[in-house]
Amino acid sequence: MTFLVPLMLFGWIPFTIILFCKLKPHRAVLVSVIGGILFLPQTGYGFQGMPDYTKQTAIALGVLLGGRLSGARSKVSFQFGRYDLPMLIWCLCPIASSISNNLGLYDGLSSAFTQIIYWGIPYFAGRVYFRDMASVRELCIGIIIGGLLYVPLCLFEVRMSPQLSKMLYGFFPHSWQQHFRQGAFRPIVFMQHGIMVSLWMAVTSVVTFWLWRGKQLVHIKRVPASIILVSLVVTCVFCKSVNGFFALVVGCALFYVGGQTSNKRSRAVIWLMLLIPSYLVLRTNNYVTVSDIAEVVARFTGEERVESLVFRLNQEEGFFNRALERPWFGWAGHSRGKPINPETGAEMKMTIDSLWLIAMRSRGFVGLVSVFGSMLLGPWLVLRKIKHTMGTYESDLYLIVLSLVVVLFMIDLLLNGMLNSVYVVTSGALLTIYLEQKKNERVL
């Protein structure tokens, strides 16, 4: 690894503190979180007796210390409420998981600290610093700019192979074989996997499309929105991942499927959201089998992708059956809860990718319900409120498309497990907007 790795990872905290001193708090969060996810190296440092220091750690600690040291946090009136309970449960349930597995309180506290870093701090950054529609609009623009920043980098790696992390940081963050597909390369840039890049480019395309078609985005820095949209969509296509194609097509189609009013569009996103708990219920009760899913997917993609999906889903079956042995709080961490070979009694060498099953295995039903509940609560409340309104309002479009972004991310987590803190911030921001609007209505 090059000297840029420690420079970027450890320098991100003071950089974020400076951002909080120079910019409005929500803008500092945007630059720190989006910039960190896009450009910090996908690696970390291990310290004895402490959780690993990674890019998520640098981002979270930077936001936490930046808000405190700059005084921005003390200027915001924020109190935990009942709507924050799902995220608090998700962040603290590792303690119960470790204790129930006889791993001790220290192990639980260490795991809870990691969960707070990855989920809690980004979520509450959204809750604390995004409190009005102006900040929500800038969140949308920030996501679009984040996509634009990745366009030349992605296209470079499509043409020259995924080399940027190797060139700047001295290492390749994943398996080289997984990033050569259909006779060409797919980009990874500085993220965890090409799948994560594909979803990011799809989401940025969807946000751009909605704001452009809704006449809320004409240009950015004199660049027409139509040109921005084409560049994002083309890059998304070159990422060559099914999850990105799905998010792009579904996300853009919902603009028209929902009709031309806010309440109809919000209703369409709600129906998409309901697919998530429906899938979880059907899968956990084995009402939907691997062959059922493979048959549906085969209609939209090639044989190679179907085989890959079937392999992963078959792996999930073993992990889920093992997770049911500890249904409430799971098997805790340390790669526990792997399927057992019935003939030898030894752990089978299997892996899982989907976050829903990772949560189920390590944190049980409590963790599974709390993580999906916390992330979908803000979008659900916002969409339900808009659904009962009449007409089309400028603010509604921003809220609906950001809710759609979170929903697409959570759908992706049904098959993948790569965390992007931008979506977690967005979920927290949506909940705050809902609560602020509700408070203003009571005052009136």
Secondary structure, DSSP 8 states (H G I E B T S, - for coil): --THHHHHHHHHHHHHHHHHHHS-HHHHHHHHHHHHHHHS-S-EEEETTEEEEEHHHHHHHHHHHHHHHTSTTTTS-----GGGHHHHHHHHHHHHHHHHTT--HHHHHHHHHHHIIIIIHHHHHHHHH--SHHHHHHHHHHHHHHHHHHHHHHHHHHHH-S-HHHHHHSS--S-SGGGEETTEE---TTSS-HHHHHHHHHHHHHHHHHHHHTTS-SEETTEEHHHHHHHHHHHHHHT--HHHHHHHHHHHHHHHHT-SSHHHHHHHHHHHHHHHHHHHHHHHTTSS-HHHHHHHHTTTS-HHHHHHHHHHHHHHHHHHHHHTTSTTTTT-STT----B-TTT--B-------HHHHHHHHHHHHHHHHHHHHHHHHHHHHHHHHHTS-S--HHHHHHHHHHHHHHHHHHHTTT-----HHHHHHHHHHHHHHHHHHHHHHH-
